[in-house]
Amino acid sequence: MELMNIARVRWACRRGMLELDVLFQPFVEQHYQALADKDKQTFIDLLACEDPELFAWFMGHEVCPDAAMADMIVTVRGSPQP
């Protein structure tokens, strides 16, 4: 498994919705590097999803059907924000 370099992850965190930017960008800057490779890949997989899906999952309107990504959503939402 080849992970994205951090610059590409940062770029992928730039979304079309401010609500997602506010979640993803601080998480990547403060917590991404400390994740296990498996969790980094899950986060990258999550970033490949469409903004409306991500918004629904992160705001709790829908449940993500993928268990690993659902766990990552909990991790991102629970991470301290600046």
Buried (B, 14 or more C-beta within 10 A) or exposed (E): EEEBEEEEBBEBBEBEEEEBEEBBBBBBEEBBEEBEEEBBBBBBEBBEBEEEEBBBBBEEEEEBEBEBBBEBBEBBBEEEEE
